[in-house]
Amino acid sequence: MNTVQEIQSEAMALSASERASLAHDLILSLDDPAHFELGPDQEREIQRRVQMVREGTATSRPAEDIFADIKTKYK
């Protein structure tokens, strides 16, 4: 059986779009699907963002910046 570290190493060797798809599937697996249903608008948004990653047009910000913005907003 693979260890978490081995699986993580293999996952990191995937392309960005493959990792995004895997992350999506893993997140969905955390909750009982009966309690966590995505609506059509959410699914379209996910597909739009995955396509941006595949095309190389996606932009990002460091997580630290995002968390700082959230802390400032909700102090």
Order of alpha helices (4+ residues) and beta strands (2+ residues): alpha-alpha-alpha-alpha
